[in-house]
Amino acid sequence: MKKNVGKIDSYVRYAIGAVLLVLTFVLDIWWLAIPAVIAILTGALGVCGLYKIFGINTCKIEKDGKN
């Protein structure tokens, strides 16, 4: 799959995922684990389904067309 999540966007997703995981355990709100895992996975894989639907790409494209 072609990546559509850039480096900075990926770091933001990691941070949001980490905060949500901490809140999951501190506040005992277990459903927060689901968006936390999704944020971390999309940051790690570099692919976001919603970005694909809306045609958004924060990943810098190299001149030869490879990501």
C-alpha positions, 0 to 999 in steps of 0.5 A: 500500500502506498504511504499517505502519512508523513513523518511529522504526522506519524509522530503526532499519531504516536503522541496521541496514541501514547496519551490515550493509552495513559488515559485508558489506565489512569481514568479506567476508560477502556474504550480509549484503547481502541483509538489509541491502538489505531493511532499508533498503528497508522503512525507505524504503518504510514497508511491512514484509511480516512486519508485515502478516502478524502485524498489527503497525503502528508507524506512527501513524495520523492522526485522519482515517485517512490515513497 
